[in-house]
Amino acid sequence: MAIAAGSSHSVAVKTDGTVWAWGYNAHGELGDGTTTDRSTPVDVDGLAGGAGAIIAGWYHTCAL
């Protein structure tokens, strides 16, 4: 499992490769297709095969 923190949001990769994000989302940082802030983790869509690494910044999150 890996965890990264941006300015006001966080993101985690579980051991199965799924990515979960929570926090501030006004600019779509969470990758769930909305701009709704989330106090509990939401599954990030569109990462076929999962992710091996993540990084979070001011208004963005990247997964590899």
ChimeraX attribute file (.defattr): number of C-alpha atoms within 10 A of each C-alpha:
attribute: neighborCount
match mode: 1-to-1
recipient: residues
	/A:1	12
	/A:2	14
	/A:3	16
	/A:4	17
	/A:5	18
	/A:6	17
	/A:7	12
	/A:8	15
	/A:9	23
	/A:10	21
	/A:11	28
	/A:12	25
	/A:13	22
	/A:14	15
	/A:15	12
	/A:16	11
	/A:17	17
	/A:18	18
	/A:19	28
	/A:20	20
	/A:21	26
	/A:22	24
	/A:23	21
	/A:24	20
	/A:25	21
	/A:26	12
	/A:27	14
	/A:28	16
	/A:29	28
	/A:30	32
	/A:31	23
	/A:32	17
	/A:33	12
	/A:34	12
	/A:35	14
	/A:36	16
	/A:37	17
	/A:38	14
	/A:39	11
	/A:40	9
	/A:41	15
	/A:42	16
	/A:43	17
	/A:44	19
	/A:45	14
	/A:46	11
	/A:47	14
	/A:48	8
	/A:49	9
	/A:50	18
	/A:51	18
	/A:52	16
	/A:53	16
	/A:54	17
	/A:55	17
	/A:56	21
	/A:57	15
	/A:58	12
	/A:59	16
	/A:60	16
	/A:61	20
	/A:62	15
	/A:63	15
	/A:64	9
